[in-house]
Amino acid sequence: MIYDQVEQAYVVLAANFAADYAALLTAKGVASPGAVTLIKRQGVPTALRYQQVPPFMGVVSLAAATQAKDQGKRDNRGLVAYDIYIKGGTPDLVAAQVELAAQAVMQTIDALAASGNGVFGAAELPGSCTITLSDDEDEEVEEGQYGRRATVSFPVWDRDEGL
């Protein structure tokens, strides 16, 4: 259920994000922040506490809803998030990099429903995906460095069978 949703969201992200993000950065003429480290089960605040170096993206479960098994299966709806953090010396560049990272993540979500391992839906309903952007690019997070965050949260439907 929760474990499986995070695992599958991570697998699909790892397989697709770097290429999708690079293509968007190139198409828009925006400089790359460098390789984005992918982390399971840590959002931005936790990763920063553990001194994770930006740029990074966490894959986390925020909530889940389910029911008892029905004829050996349990359908679950989870709320999963890709939590992105980038830091750099130019506030508007960092903002653009984070915005494009959130857009690239949407392509990952598009691929998630067909990825298998029990997942049969991801952000299928209109308006079911939420992208929340921080607005702290005008504040230095350290001398000459500006941080920006985007959290892309979306429902994931999966089915547990035989467990």
Sequence and secondary structure as in RCSB ss.txt:
>XXXX:A:sequence
MIYDQVEQAYVVLAANFAADYAALLTAKGVASPGAVTLIKRQGVPTALRYQQVPPFMGVVSLAAATQAKDQGKRD
NRGLVAYDIYIKGGTPDLVAAQVELAAQAVMQTIDALAASGNGVFGAAELPGSCTITLSDDEDEEVEEGQYGRRA
TVSFPVWDRDEGL
>XXXX:A:secstr
 HHHHHHHHHHHHHHHHHHHHHHHHHHHT       EEEES  HHHHHHTT  SSEEEEEEEEEE  S BTTEEE
EEEEEEEEEEEEES HHHHHHHHHHHHHHHHHHHHHHTTSBTTEEEES STT  EEEE   TTSEEETTEEEEEE
EEEEEEEEEEE  
